[in-house]
């Protein structure tokens, strides 16, 4: 029976970096500290729920650090008619029918894949504006981008920087 308890620990060590769960840890905190999303951490460890226990050994890496990609999850909204034809923060004229978006910190010209996990649809947008502001939302999509992924109301999305 004790040998079975060691298998996850030995597996984690043989496959890469590991982390021993401490009291008060959450998957979110562990994932963030190791540059992973909660979904990646769960997949890496074969977890089917977010419940973890002190003393549990989790795999958190592959030995050599993976290429760092900016990943973010949160609420997306869209903006359109009231801004159509006006200048964006990058100096471009806003076109609600183009696949563009506003993000508070990513550099202008960055291409981002935005995925709606509810329906699996995704779209690649180019950052050309600043916003949203106020902290509740993570990205403002153009009308065309929001329509492409079925996000014409505040929608939970995943962002992945492509370039």
C-alpha positions in Angstrom: 0.0 0.0 0.0 2.8 2.5 0.8 4.4 1.8 -2.6 1.2 2.9 -4.3 1.4 6.2 -2.4 4.9 6.8 -3.8 4.0 6.3 -7.4 2.7 9.9 -8.1 5.9 11.3 -6.4 8.2 9.1 -8.4 6.4 9.7 -11.6 6.5 13.5 -11.1 10.3 13.4 -10.4 11.0 11.2 -13.4 9.0 13.4 -15.8 10.2 16.8 -14.7 9.8 19.4 -11.9 7.5 18.7 -9.0 5.8 20.7 -6.3 4.5 19.4 -2.9 1.2 21.0 -2.0 1.3 23.0 1.3 -1.6 23.8 3.5 -3.6 26.8 2.1 -2.3 26.2 -1.5 -4.8 26.5 -4.4 -4.4 25.2 -8.0 -4.6 28.8 -9.2 -1.7 29.9 -6.9 0.5 26.9 -7.8 -0.3 27.3 -11.6 0.5 31.0 -11.6 3.8 30.5 -9.7 4.9 28.0 -12.3 3.7 29.9 -15.4 0.8 27.5 -16.1 -2.9 27.9 -16.4 -5.1 25.9 -14.0 -6.2 23.8 -17.0 -2.6 23.0 -18.0 -1.8 22.1 -14.4 -4.8 19.8 -14.1 -4.0 18.2 -17.5 -0.3 17.7 -16.6 -1.4 15.9 -13.4 -4.4 14.0 -14.7 -6.7 15.9 -12.2 -10.4 15.7 -12.8 -11.3 18.2 -10.0 -9.7 21.2 -8.4 -9.4 19.5 -5.0 -5.8 19.2 -3.8 -4.4 18.0 -0.5 -1.3 19.0 1.6 1.5 16.6 0.9 0.2 15.8 -2.6 3.0 16.0 -5.2 2.2 17.8 -8.5 4.1 17.8 -11.7 4.7 21.5 -12.6 7.3 21.4 -15.5 9.2 19.4 -18.0 12.8 19.8 -16.8 13.7 22.6 -19.3 11.3 25.5 -19.0 8.7 25.6 -21.8 8.5 28.6 -24.1 6.7 31.3 -22.2 3.3 32.2 -23.7 1.1 34.9 -22.3 -2.1 33.2 -21.3 -5.1 34.9 -19.6 -8.6 34.0 -18.7 -11.5 36.3 -18.0 -14.4 38.2 -19.3 -14.5 39.8 -22.7 -16.8 42.4 -24.0 -17.1 44.1 -27.4 -17.3 47.6 -28.7 -18.7 48.8 -32.0 -21.0 51.5 -33.4 -20.2 54.3 -30.9 -16.4 54.0 -31.7 -16.6 53.0 -35.4 -14.6 55.5 -37.5 -12.8 57.1 -34.5 -9.1 56.9 -33.8 -7.8 54.1 -31.5 -4.9 54.5 -29.0 -2.5 53.2 -31.7 -3.6 55.9 -34.1 -5.5 53.6 -36.4 -9.1 54.3 -37.3 -11.4 51.8 -35.5 -13.3 49.5 -37.8 -15.9 47.4 -36.0 -15.8 44.9 -38.9 -12.1 44.2 -38.6 -10.7 41.4 -36.3 -9.1 43.7 -33.8 -9.2 44.2 -30.0 -8.2 46.5 -27.1 -6.1 45.2 -24.3 -4.8 47.2 -21.3 -1.1 46.2 -21.6 -0.2 44.0 -24.7 1.9 45.9 -27.3 0.1 47.2 -30.4 0.3 44.8 -33.2 0.3 41.7 -31.0 -1.8 38.8 -32.4 -3.9 37.0 -29.8 -6.1 33.9 -30.2 -9.3 34.5 -28.2 -11.3 31.3 -27.5 -14.8 31.0 -26.2 -14.6 27.7 -24.1 -18.4 27.3 -24.1 -18.6 26.7 -27.8 -15.0 26.0 -28.7 -14.9 28.8 -31.3 -11.8 31.0 -31.5 -10.6 34.0 -33.5 -7.2 35.7 -34.0 -7.3 39.4 -33.3 -4.7 42.2 -33.5 -4.3 44.5 -30.6 -4.7 48.1 -31.8 -6.3 49.9 -28.9 -6.2 50.2 -25.1 -8.9 49.1 -22.7 -11.0 47.8 -21.2 -10.6 49.9 -18.1 -12.0 49.2 -14.6 -10.6 45.8 -13.9 -13.6 43.5 -14.5 -12.9 42.7 -18.2 -9.7 41.5 -19.8 -10.2 42.4 -23.5 -12.5 44.6 -25.7 -13.2 42.8 -28.9 -14.3 44.4 -32.1 -17.9 43.6 -33.1 -16.7 41.2 -35.9 -14.4 39.3 -33.5 -17.1 39.0 -30.8 -19.6 37.8 -33.4 -17.1 35.2 -34.7 -16.9 33.5 -31.4 -20.4 34.0 -30.2 -19.5 36.6 -27.5 -22.0 39.4 -28.0 -22.5 39.7 -24.3 -19.9 39.6 -21.5 -18.3 36.1 -22.1 -15.6 34.1 -20.3 -12.7 33.7 -22.8 -9.1 32.3 -23.0 -6.4 34.5 -24.5 -3.2 33.2 -26.0 -0.5 35.5 -27.4 0.6 34.2 -30.8 3.2 36.8 -31.7 
